[in-house]
């Protein structure tokens, strides 16, 4: 009896969580009159692709899409590399202020993103004076900021995976003549790969769905705008084009779903390992 209640409760939660996604996809296929109807229904008898046509015909849609892909993939690659090295250093080496650094990683995650937007704007403007590629109106500014927000959680999460690898394994590799660098990339890296996949998914989603930073840092360079900003075209003072907004949002979820499918197996084991750690 308890099992049936538990499964029923889980199904209810899953339905509540999935309903907004269902409504988004449904609205993308609904005709305009059904979307703005005063009595909406959770189905349509007249599915149409007009909303997708309007979304895909936005000027520079392909460019926005590629910008989002570039930013997200660079953030994922750099976060995997840096978080792995940092987690290894924090786990395997003893040095002064090590505990303080770990506490700071936790504290950073408690600060609201909105509270840091204005200071980051001025910081990126100053950085741009010295290194233009990381300044305002450049994709590098988005990469830098998303990396800064992704790394604390990624490092803290990977600590558990690195700590779970026995020190004796490193000692055995050393006795066999393996250098520290070889052990790091040929032994330790594959063993913590599930954790790297889990953190990479979170980094990808954070960078892919970002609107706040893209709106703040990409001011006048239209060619460097990302996909979430393209949806602004359909937000109008008189009446929003909800069909196109939902169609564009649906298209935005496709790369995320593809990414999930590619890393699904390692993601499950990675999250399980994080819970155990």
NORBEL-V279601 format. One line per field, one symbol per residue. ss: DSSP state (H for helix, E for strand, C for the rest). phi: phi as a letter, one per 20 degrees, with the letter a starting at -180 (. if undefined). burial: b if it has 24 or more other C-alpha atoms within 12 Angstrom, else e. Layout:
ss=???
phi=???
burial=???
This chain:
ss=CHHHHHHHHHHHHHHHHHHHHHHHHHHHHCCHHHHCCCCCCCCCCCCCCHHHHHHHCCCCHHHHHHHHHHHHHHHHHHHHHHHHHHHHHHHHCCCCCHHHHHHHHHHHCCCCHHHHHHHHHHHHHHHHHHCHHHCCCCHHHHHHHHHHHHHHHHHHHHHHHHHHCCHHHHHHHHHCCCCHHHHHHHHHHHHCHHHHHHHHHHHHHHHHCCCHHHHHHCCCCHHHCCHHHHHHHHCCCCCCCHHHHHHHHHHHHHHHHHHHHHHHHHHHHHHHHHHHC
phi=.ffffffffffffffffefgffffffffeffgfffeffcfceabdcfbdfffffffefgmgfffffffffffffffffffffffffffffeeddbfmffffffffffgfeeffffdffgffffffffffecgfdefmcffffffffffeefgffffffgfffffegfgfffffffenfffffffeddfgffeggffffffffffffffefcfffffeeedegfdfdfgffffgeecfebfefffffffffffffgfffffffdgfffffffffffff
burial=eeeeeeeeeeeeeeeeeeeeeebbbbbbbbbbebbeeeeeeeeeeeebebbbebbbebeebeebbebbbbbbbbbbbbbbbbbbbbbbebbbeeeeeeeeebeebeeeeeeeeeeebeebbeebbeeeeeeeebbbbbbbbbbbbbbbbbbbbbbbbbbbbbbbbeeeebeeeeeeeeeeeebbeebbbebbbbbbbbbbbbbbbbbbbbbbbbbbbbeeeebbbbbbbbbbbbeeeeeebbbbbbbbbbbbbebbeebeeebeebbeebbebbeee
